[in-house]
Amino acid sequence: MGELTIGKPAAAALSPQAAARKPDDPAKIRDAAKQFEALLMGQILRAARESGGGWLGSGQDGSTDCASEYAEQQLATVMAQRGGLGLSAMIAKGLERQR
């Protein structure tokens, strides 16, 4: 079986050239922070649904579960893009200070 490599090999990430690369721009930082917040909010919505009551009904069959998961992902993404809980702004500020 062959080795699966995604992106650059690990050895290249440890090279001096990789350490001297230019830092990410603020737009990339903000986008990553929004993606992280969307992921977090999706997990919160999933936990609420799986805790019993659910937020879109009982979810007793597979199609309802699939639709609920899709709705949770979309809601979390839209909420994060529109400001969400404010986590992405705090994360982006913290990461931009470290640049």
Secondary structure, 3 states (H helix, E strand, C coil): CCCCCCCCCHHHHCCHHHHCCCCCCHHHHHHHHHHHHHHHHHHHHHHHHHCCCCCCCCCCCHHHHHHHHHHHHHHHHHHHHCCCCCHHHHHHHHHHHCC
